[in-house]
Each structure stands twice: as structure tokens, then as C-alpha cells.
Amino acid sequence: MEMTLAETGQKPTIVWMRNDLRLDDNAAIHAAVSKGSDVICVYILEQDEALRAPGGASRWWLDKSLKSLRSDIAELGGKLICRKGKARDIIPKLVEETGADGVYWGRRYDKAGRDIDTELKAELKDNDIEAKSFNTTLLTEPWTVETKDGGYYKVFTPYWRAVRDVYTPPTALARPTALKGQGIDGERIEDWGLHPEKPDWSTGFEEWWMPGEDGAKERLADFLDQDLRTYDEMRNRPDRDGTSGLSPHLHFGEIGPAQVWRAVKSRIDAGLKEDTSAWSFLSEVVWREFSYVLLYHNPDMDWENYNRKFDDMPWKSDKRVFKAWTDGKTGYPVVDAGMRQLWESGWMHNRVRMIVASFLTKHLLIHWRDGEAWFWDTLVDADPASNTSGWQWVAGSGADASPYFRIFNPITQGEKFDKTGAYVRKWCPELKNLPDKYLHAPWKADDQTLAKAGVSLGETYPRPIIDHAEGRERALNAWETLKKRQDAA
Ligand SMILES: Cc1cc2nc3c(=O)[nH]c(=O)nc-3n(C[C@H](O)[C@H](O)[C@H](O)COP(=O)(O)OP(=O)(O)OC[C@H]3O[C@@H](n4cnc5c(N)ncnc54)[C@H](O)[C@@H]3O)c2cc1C
């Protein structure tokens, strides 16, 4: 009879899984398996004041993703050990309980997370426990691709070119064939209350998403078959389902960017005619990497302006106006459609994210931090790096940012990118019978047209919360005030 590894006297290795909730191509798991020891997978719902708590939509996703991982691990004879609390208490305790001689994990790049990991690593090593970390979530880690003078890239295009020139994905790592964990106590994911109750606002989410490794693979396969070829042309069209929808899967690490890169690159290498489109898609994947570069080198960027000149910006604080924005009741159809898509599905199209963010920070003069916080709570892909850099990019305070004085016109943006009107008609159904001509500016329609479409402004659909020209001028004045304050300083 063959002996189990435990019977050989070899000690198990713990793999602490974080935002890499997958078994395929996972460097931490693969290294542990390669060691030849039993591998115990652990997830910790971290309760640490230093860490930013996940928002509601992220918790919804995490619940499903963990359950999916749990069943994938069970299929391999193992058990996902779930615990809640501080990692610095839980990991040493688990080492003791299991007799493990090593703890492996995938690296994270936010300052608070890094500090926890560094401290833990030192403590484990002091106790003669092997502590090793791996890159499980990025193509290239934030310190690897440097400018000629040894700094980090602050502008996207040269960064993208540099990554494209140097990056070759490592060989894909095999999925483990056996895992451990039976006999160790864990908490039930069901007891963590990650799924919202009273009220359950997530009822629409399931229609859109299948969290977990299988869901991620399916999403990628569908995208490669259907939309990769037209990505370049369609990626800015919220009325067409032309992007991958991979962002939450990438955020939770149910699929890694290297897997995405290999899959797309193999199509290019096989002679894909629409290779420009494929490269354009890969460059977007690298935007995510760029956000991590920025966050890593500017650890307080999730709260402070990257460009500190913006500290003097005369932001306004207006709860009523902010609520109209979050509720999708600004009276600008493309803005409202975006905010409702976000609420109902936990996701918003990138072009519309830019439009609603511009509207909030410019027309409404509300700090990007408030918008970022709302996105943090409501996006299933809420990500410390991409969300912060997305908001700061639009607000003008970020690296390589769109200048503050570039103010999106929500009417023409709607007309240009929601060309068919399908996007507004889907998310603001009370406007669906309006003719295309008025769909993005219902207040311009005459009474008869409105009546015929069943629209009553101020009743069935709001009037604009601010006049576009007025909002634009106010934003430009604020910009001038900022400049004056700076000159005076
Ligand atoms: C204000 C604002 C906030 C944002 N907040 C987030 C966030 O919290 N989480 C998040 O993942 N993305 C965020 N983005 C970036 C982008 O909107 C989403 O990544 C994208 O819409 C996800 O859809 P997709 O997967 O279909 O993208 P695709 O177009 O299919 O792109 C493929 C992948 O590339 C990455 N990507 C694409 N565009 C960007 C970008 N501009 N910045 C960083 N990564 C990108 C994503 O991982 C995405 O899944 C934000 C953008 C803005 C303007």
C-alpha cells in the first residue's frame, strides 16, 4: 500500500490564498505541491483596521468565489480552511495546528497589506517556518519594469511599450491533483454574512456573473470567440457588449493576467487577422498593471491626490446632489444609465465610468474620493489600484491624467458612444420610447414628443440637475481658483 505524504513524516505547507482564488497557474500552490508535501489551502477574512474593508458588491462576489473554490478543492480531496480575524494571529495558530513547516502566498501591493505580510514573514522565519511569497496576480510586478534612469513609469504609453517588449509569460503551471485540509476546523463561509440580506440588493447580479474559476474561464473563452476581433472598434460602445467583462475575475484572481495574455497571444501567433484589436485588448490589461505601479510607488494614492496641487481644489459638498448621482437621477440619461447599471449589476462600462466620474468631479464639483468610495462599495471589480487611478485620471489629479479642463459633455458623449441608444433604453426604460434625437437630452423635446413617449419631466424622469453649460463654466472657474491659490502660495 502506498503511504500518504503525512505518513512519510513530511510536514504540510499552508497556502494562504488572497486575491488569487484559483487552482490553475497559481505559483504559490504550484510551489507548495512541487515541494512534495501535503498542501493546505487557507482563506482568511481579514479583520484588520489597517486594511480597507471590502465593499458590499465585493463581499457578494467573494461569497460565491470562495464557495466555488471550496468545491474545486473538495474535488481534489482537500478542504478550504476558512478563518476570520487577523492574519498575524491566525497563520501562526494554523501552523501550530497542522504542524506545517511552510507558509506560501501570492503577493499584494497595497501598503497596509504589504506591512502585514512583511511582519508575518519575519515572525514565521524567526520560528524556523519557511515563508515564501509569489507573483500570482500580475504580469510584471511594480518594481520590475523601469525607465532608463531606474525610476517607475508615470506615463502609460511608454510603460505599455516597455511591457510589450520585455514580457513573455512564464510556462503555465499545472493544477494540483491532490490537496489536504481534512481534519482541520474552519469556519463556514455561509456564517460570514457576505451575501447581503435585509435588503438583498444583489438580486440582479446573478444574471450577469458566475464568480469562480470556471466562470472566469468561460468568460475568457466567450470573449476570445466573440468579441476579441472587434474589441478595438467596440470597446467604447456601451450599447454593444464588446468588452471582456473579466475585471472582477481578474481582481479576485480567478484567472491571472498571464493566462489571459497566453490565450490572446496564441491567437495572434496563429495569425489572427485582427491582431491590432488583440493588442489593443492586451494594452488594456496592462492599464491594470500600470495602476499597480502607481499605487505601489505612491502608497497613499488611494486617499491623497497623486498631484498634490489638487489639494487646493474648491470641491463642493452637497448630499442631495451626490444622492441624485448615486441613484441615477441626474437628468442626464447616459449618466443615469451608468449609475443604474452599477447598482443593478455591480459593474459599469469603462466609457460610462469616465462619463459619470467626469460629471461628478466637474459638473457637480464633488471630490473624486466620494465617487471612488461609492464605486468601492458597489463595483464587483472594486480594486484598490484601478479604482483610485481611474478616478484620479478622470479628475485630473492622477498620473498621466486627463486634464481637469477636459470636461465631458454628457449629451454628446451619449450620442457618440451609445449610438443606437440601446444602453440608455436598457437602464432607463422610462425613456425607451423617446426618438433617438432626444434620448440623450429629453428636456430638448417638445411637449407633444414627450407626451407621446410617455415621459413627464420632473415626474417620470428628472430634469437636469444642473445645466450643462453652467456646470462646465463652474468647473472651469473652480480650476481657475485652484490655479490662483497656487500662484498665491
Ligand atoms: C472612474 C473609474 C473607476 C474604475 N474602477 C475600476 C475598478 O475598481 N476595478 C477595475 O478593475 N477597473 C476599474 N476601472 C477600469 C475599467 O473601467 C474596468 O477595468 C473595465 O471597465 C472592466 O471591464 P472589462 O473587464 O470588460 O474590460 P476590458 O475592456 O475587457 O479590459 C480587460 C481588462 O483590462 C483591465 N482594464 C481595462 N481598462 C482598464 C483601466 N482603464 N484601468 C485599469 N484596468 C483596466 C481590466 O482588468 C479588464 O478586465 C475604472 C475606470 C474608471 C474610469
The ligand as an ORCA input file, in Angstrom:
! r2SCAN-3c Opt
* xyz 0 1
  C     -13.542     56.077    -12.577
  C     -13.050     54.689    -12.936
  C     -13.023     53.708    -11.939
  C     -12.558     52.415    -12.259
  N     -12.532     51.464    -11.269
  C     -12.063     50.217    -11.542
  C     -12.002     49.214    -10.539
  O     -12.305     49.447     -9.365
  N     -11.588     47.975    -10.912
  C     -11.207     47.678    -12.178
  O     -10.842     46.522    -12.453
  N     -11.225     48.611    -13.138
  C     -11.651     49.872    -12.870
  N     -11.693     50.809    -13.874
  C     -11.131     50.479    -15.183
  C     -12.118     49.906    -16.225
  O     -13.263     50.691    -16.276
  C     -12.511     48.450    -15.941
  O     -11.372     47.665    -15.701
  C     -13.249     47.865    -17.154
  O     -14.393     48.615    -17.447
  C     -13.630     46.438    -16.857
  O     -14.404     45.895    -17.887
  P     -13.866     44.716    -18.789
  O     -13.334     43.638    -17.928
  O     -14.945     44.363    -19.736
  O     -12.665     45.429    -19.523
  P     -11.906     45.077    -20.879
  O     -12.030     46.242    -21.764
  O     -12.313     43.763    -21.404
  O     -10.377     45.036    -20.420
  C      -9.724     43.847    -19.981
  C      -9.155     44.042    -18.595
  O      -8.183     45.074    -18.594
  C      -8.240     45.803    -17.362
  N      -8.581     47.203    -17.664
  C      -9.270     47.673    -18.723
  N      -9.331     49.015    -18.694
  C      -8.664     49.396    -17.583
  C      -8.372     50.659    -16.995
  N      -8.751     51.805    -17.563
  N      -7.682     50.689    -15.834
  C      -7.256     49.546    -15.252
  N      -7.505     48.325    -15.772
  C      -8.196     48.248    -16.910
  C      -9.321     45.162    -16.519
  O      -8.717     44.247    -15.643
  C     -10.174     44.464    -17.565
  O     -10.862     43.355    -17.063
  C     -12.135     52.121    -13.574
  C     -12.174     53.119    -14.556
  C     -12.627     54.384    -14.238
  C     -12.670     55.435    -15.305
*
